[in-house]
Amino acid sequence: MAICKVGPFGHPSGKIGNTVFYMLKGQAVCRSNGKLGKVSLKQKANRQEMSVTMELLKPLKDFINVSFKLESEGTVKNPHNLATSYNKKQALTGEYPNIKVDYNKVVLSRGTLEMATDLSVSKGRDGLNLTWDPGISDNGGSDDILLVAVSHPAKKRASTFLNAGKREDGRCFIPLDKDWMMGQQMEVYLCFKSANEELISDSFYVGNLNGVPDSQEERTEKAKYQAVKTRFDQVAVDYEKKRMDYAEGVIGTKAFRCLEKEYQVLRDKLEHLPGKPF
């Protein structure tokens, strides 16, 4: 049942049939709420894209609420809407059902404030060391505030620092007090916000630490490759030994021909099989 708070011709609030009415940031909104039919491949891909995007952004909520606050003001969108839109379009790679995040393309803020140059990150004993050139050439200020986000994908968590230092410092230390934080995949981002909170910079991907773990598909491919490689190594030893015997005219049996065929098949298979170590 829907309720019309401003008379019979006002905007309803609630459900009428398969349509839901509600207010969003002062704007009247309605959406359908019908039954889903057969899900197409594009719909499945879209759902996975949304799921992967949400998994990326959920731990970064506190950072996003600050970094996209300026852009969301005066619109019907909130910071999370903006972050979702940017990253669903720009920060994903692969095809369904293997869609994943391209961390180099993740967007955590958009703005016109000058970004620092010569940024770098390295691991310290109990955290991360960030450095940058504190110089200013455009519209930045020496007292600009540094915001840092460290994503921990393996744990579906993030460490956020909304006042990590000032631009003029040229360096800062990011404490990470959990052992698992320092030993697993980390993706590091930062941006600058003006001291009067009226400007913010684009986010910058500082880099990855500890590498990226294999996906389930990659682990399966590597296991399959290793199984074939193990069998090939066994066959190769037997084949080379008997091939020498064959060259001396000692053997020329059907068993040897079968062994030779298996050797050739396994060798060719290894040439094209995914999962080969680099």
C-alpha positions as CSV (number, residue, x, y, z in Angstrom):
1,M,0.0,0.0,0.0
2,A,1.2,3.5,-0.9
3,I,0.5,6.7,1.1
4,C,-0.1,10.1,-0.6
5,K,1.0,12.7,2.0
6,V,0.0,15.7,-0.1
7,G,-3.4,14.7,-1.3
8,P,-4.7,12.3,-3.9
9,F,-2.6,13.9,-6.7
10,G,0.6,14.1,-4.7
11,H,3.6,11.8,-5.1
12,P,2.8,8.4,-3.4
13,S,5.2,6.7,-1.0
14,G,5.2,2.9,-1.0
15,K,4.2,0.1,-3.3
16,I,1.4,0.2,-5.9
17,G,1.1,-3.1,-7.8
18,N,4.6,-3.8,-9.1
19,T,5.8,-0.2,-8.7
20,V,7.6,1.2,-5.7
21,F,7.6,5.0,-5.0
22,Y,10.1,6.8,-2.7
23,M,12.0,10.0,-2.2
24,L,15.8,10.2,-2.8
25,K,17.6,13.3,-1.8
26,G,14.4,15.4,-2.3
27,Q,13.6,13.8,-5.7
28,A,10.6,11.6,-6.3
29,V,11.6,8.2,-7.6
30,C,9.7,5.1,-8.8
31,R,11.0,1.7,-9.9
32,S,9.4,-1.5,-11.0
33,N,9.4,-4.5,-8.8
34,G,8.2,-7.3,-11.1
35,K,9.2,-10.9,-11.4
36,L,12.5,-11.8,-13.1
37,G,12.4,-13.8,-16.3
38,K,15.2,-16.0,-17.7
39,V,18.5,-14.3,-17.0
40,S,20.5,-13.5,-20.1
41,L,24.3,-13.7,-20.4
42,K,24.5,-9.9,-20.4
43,Q,22.5,-9.8,-17.2
44,K,24.7,-12.4,-15.6
45,A,27.8,-10.3,-16.6
46,N,26.2,-7.1,-15.3
47,R,25.5,-8.8,-11.9
48,Q,29.0,-10.1,-11.6
49,E,30.4,-6.6,-12.5
50,M,28.2,-5.1,-9.7
51,S,29.2,-7.8,-7.3
52,V,33.0,-7.3,-8.0
53,T,32.6,-3.6,-7.7
54,M,30.7,-3.8,-4.4
55,E,33.4,-6.1,-3.0
56,L,36.0,-3.6,-3.9
57,L,34.2,-0.5,-2.5
58,K,32.5,-1.8,0.6
59,P,35.7,-1.8,2.8
60,L,36.5,1.7,1.4
61,K,33.3,3.3,2.5
62,D,34.8,5.8,5.0
63,F,37.4,7.0,2.4
64,I,34.7,7.3,-0.3
65,N,32.4,9.3,1.9
66,V,35.1,11.9,2.1
67,S,36.7,11.7,-1.3
68,F,33.5,11.9,-3.3
69,K,31.6,14.3,-0.9
70,L,32.4,17.4,-2.9
71,E,31.3,15.9,-6.3
72,S,28.0,14.5,-4.8
73,E,26.9,17.8,-3.3
74,G,24.0,19.4,-5.1
75,T,23.1,16.2,-7.0
76,V,20.8,13.3,-6.3
77,K,23.8,11.0,-6.1
78,N,25.6,10.1,-3.0
79,P,29.4,9.4,-2.8
80,H,28.9,5.6,-3.0
81,N,26.8,6.1,-6.2
82,L,29.6,8.0,-7.8
83,A,32.3,5.5,-6.8
84,T,30.2,2.6,-8.1
85,S,29.6,4.3,-11.4
86,Y,33.2,5.2,-12.0
87,N,34.6,1.8,-11.0
88,K,32.0,-0.4,-12.6
89,K,32.8,1.3,-15.9
90,Q,36.5,1.8,-15.7
91,A,38.1,-0.5,-13.1
92,L,37.0,-4.0,-14.3
93,T,38.6,-6.4,-16.7
94,G,37.9,-9.8,-18.1
95,E,34.7,-11.5,-19.4
96,Y,32.0,-13.2,-17.5
97,P,32.4,-15.4,-15.5
98,N,36.0,-14.2,-14.9
99,I,35.5,-10.5,-14.3
100,K,37.9,-9.0,-11.8
101,V,39.4,-5.7,-10.7
102,D,42.1,-3.9,-12.6
103,Y,43.6,-2.1,-9.5
104,N,45.6,0.3,-11.6
105,K,42.4,1.8,-12.9
106,V,40.4,2.1,-9.6
107,V,39.0,5.6,-9.1
108,L,38.6,6.8,-5.5
109,S,38.3,10.5,-6.0
110,R,37.7,13.0,-8.8
111,G,38.8,16.7,-8.6
112,T,40.9,19.6,-9.9
113,L,43.4,19.9,-7.1
114,E,47.0,19.3,-8.2
115,M,48.3,15.8,-7.6
116,A,51.9,15.4,-6.3
117,T,54.6,13.9,-8.5
118,D,57.3,11.3,-7.9
119,L,55.1,9.2,-5.6
120,S,56.4,5.9,-4.3
121,V,55.6,3.3,-1.6
122,S,57.8,0.8,0.2
123,K,57.3,-1.6,3.1
124,G,58.7,-0.7,6.5
125,R,58.9,-2.8,9.7
126,D,55.3,-2.1,10.9
127,G,53.8,-0.2,8.0
128,L,54.3,1.6,4.7
129,N,56.6,4.5,3.8
130,L,55.1,7.0,1.3
131,T,57.1,9.7,-0.4
132,W,56.3,12.4,-2.9
133,D,57.6,15.7,-4.3
134,P,56.1,18.4,-2.1
135,G,56.5,21.1,-4.8
136,I,53.5,22.9,-6.2
137,S,53.1,24.2,-9.8
138,D,49.4,24.7,-10.2
139,N,46.6,25.0,-7.7
140,G,47.8,23.0,-4.7
141,G,48.7,24.3,-1.3
142,S,51.5,23.3,1.1
143,D,48.9,22.6,3.7
144,D,46.8,20.3,1.5
145,I,45.7,17.2,3.5
146,L,46.9,13.7,2.4
147,L,44.3,10.9,2.3
148,V,45.5,7.3,2.0
149,A,43.6,4.1,1.3
150,V,45.2,0.6,1.5
151,S,43.0,-2.1,0.0
152,H,43.5,-5.7,1.4
153,P,41.6,-7.7,-1.3
154,A,42.4,-11.2,0.2
155,K,40.7,-10.2,3.5
156,K,38.0,-8.0,1.8
157,R,39.1,-5.2,4.1
158,A,40.8,-1.8,3.8
159,S,42.9,0.6,5.9
160,T,42.0,4.2,5.5
161,F,43.8,7.3,6.7
162,L,41.8,10.6,6.2
163,N,44.5,12.9,7.6
164,A,47.8,11.1,7.0
165,G,49.9,14.2,6.6
166,K,50.4,17.4,4.6
167,R,51.6,18.0,1.1
168,E,54.6,20.0,2.4
169,D,55.8,17.0,4.4
170,G,56.9,15.0,1.3
171,R,56.7,11.8,3.2
172,C,54.6,9.9,5.7
173,F,54.4,6.6,7.6
174,I,51.3,4.5,7.4
175,P,51.1,2.1,10.4
176,L,49.7,-1.3,9.7
177,D,49.6,-3.3,13.0
178,K,48.3,-6.6,11.8
179,D,50.7,-9.3,10.7
180,W,48.5,-10.4,7.9
181,M,48.3,-6.9,6.5
182,M,52.1,-6.8,5.8
183,G,52.2,-10.2,4.3
184,Q,49.3,-10.2,1.8
185,Q,48.3,-8.3,-1.3
186,M,48.1,-4.5,-0.8
187,E,46.9,-1.9,-3.3
188,V,47.8,1.6,-2.3
189,Y,45.9,4.8,-3.3
190,L,46.1,8.4,-2.2
191,C,44.7,11.9,-3.0
192,F,45.0,15.4,-1.6
193,K,42.3,17.6,-0.2
194,S,42.7,21.4,0.3
195,A,42.8,22.6,3.9
196,N,39.5,24.5,3.4
197,E,37.9,21.3,2.1
198,E,36.7,23.0,-1.1
199,L,39.0,21.1,-3.5
200,I,40.2,17.6,-3.9
201,S,42.5,15.9,-6.4
202,D,42.0,12.8,-8.6
203,S,43.0,9.7,-6.7
204,F,46.4,8.2,-7.6
205,Y,47.4,4.5,-7.7
206,V,50.7,4.3,-5.9
207,G,51.2,0.6,-6.5
208,N,50.9,-3.0,-5.4
209,L,52.8,-4.7,-2.6
210,N,53.2,-8.5,-2.1
211,G,51.9,-9.3,-5.6
212,V,48.5,-10.7,-6.6
213,P,47.4,-14.2,-5.6
214,D,46.3,-16.6,-8.3
215,S,42.6,-16.8,-9.2
216,Q,40.7,-20.1,-8.9
217,E,40.9,-20.5,-12.6
218,E,44.7,-19.9,-12.6
219,R,45.2,-22.4,-9.8
220,T,43.3,-25.0,-11.7
221,E,45.3,-24.4,-14.9
222,K,48.6,-24.6,-13.0
223,A,47.5,-27.8,-11.3
224,K,46.6,-29.4,-14.6
225,Y,49.8,-28.2,-16.2
226,Q,51.9,-29.7,-13.4
227,A,50.1,-33.1,-13.6
228,V,50.8,-33.3,-17.3
229,K,54.4,-32.1,-16.7
230,T,54.9,-34.8,-14.1
231,R,53.7,-37.5,-16.4
232,F,55.8,-36.1,-19.3
233,D,59.0,-36.2,-17.1
234,Q,58.3,-39.9,-16.3
235,V,57.6,-40.8,-19.9
236,A,60.6,-38.8,-21.2
237,V,63.1,-40.7,-19.0
238,D,61.7,-44.1,-20.1
239,Y,61.5,-43.0,-23.8
240,E,65.1,-41.7,-23.9
241,K,66.5,-44.9,-22.4
242,K,64.5,-47.1,-24.8
243,R,65.2,-44.9,-27.8
244,M,68.9,-45.5,-27.4
245,D,68.2,-49.2,-27.2
246,Y,66.1,-48.9,-30.4
247,A,68.9,-47.0,-32.2
248,E,71.2,-50.0,-31.4
249,G,68.6,-52.3,-32.9
250,V,67.8,-54.0,-29.6
251,I,64.1,-53.2,-29.6
252,G,61.4,-52.3,-32.2
253,T,58.2,-53.3,-30.6
254,K,54.7,-52.0,-30.5
255,A,55.2,-51.1,-26.9
256,F,58.0,-48.7,-27.9
257,R,55.9,-47.1,-30.6
258,C,53.1,-46.5,-28.1
259,L,55.6,-45.0,-25.7
260,E,57.0,-42.8,-28.4
261,K,53.5,-41.6,-29.4
262,E,52.7,-40.7,-25.7
263,Y,55.9,-38.8,-25.4
264,Q,55.1,-36.7,-28.5
265,V,51.5,-36.0,-27.5
266,L,52.6,-34.9,-24.0
267,R,55.4,-32.8,-25.4
268,D,53.0,-31.0,-27.8
269,K,50.4,-30.6,-25.1
270,L,52.8,-28.9,-22.8
271,E,53.7,-26.4,-25.5
272,H,50.1,-25.0,-25.6
273,L,48.7,-25.8,-22.2
274,P,48.0,-22.7,-20.0
275,G,49.4,-22.6,-16.5
276,K,53.0,-22.8,-17.5
277,P,55.3,-21.1,-14.9
278,F,57.2,-18.1,-16.1
